[in-house]
């Protein structure tokens, strides 16, 4: 049926339809293959560039982290001979947590367990940050339960000397 229709066309019409078919096939190849692949390649190139930038930032941040850790480890010498137990007690009171501080007890040779009740969460987090920054003391175990009142918690924290 199609063959009969094709043969009934004049040679000029056949050439015109053949040229149109070539153009349509070329447009389909471009639209369905070339264009998506070229855009995917450009997207991947941009992604690789962003990842290289991220890697450079991470390397810079790693150097900064190492510097800060070293400063924190050196800060342990600034305790003036205080044990971790005494440091936890004195620094918590200095951070405004004296009323919330209920118990400070040894939990091992280089760790201390601290219990706080109805403590201001922001003051607690700032205290833990100061311990890590100034004395190289880490909090490997932390749990807090919300209590009545805005920003108040009951907390249990284990403090530990960081390893040099």
Buried (B, 14 or more C-beta within 10 A) or exposed (E): EEEEEEEEEEEEEEEEEEEEEEEEEEEEEEEEEEEEEEEEEEEEEEEEEEEEEEEEEEEEEEEEEEEEBEEBBEBBEEBEEBEBBBBBBEBBEEBBBEEBBEEBEEBEEEBBBBBBBBBBBEBBBBBBEBBBEBBBBBBEEBEBEEEEEEEBBBBBBBBBBBEE
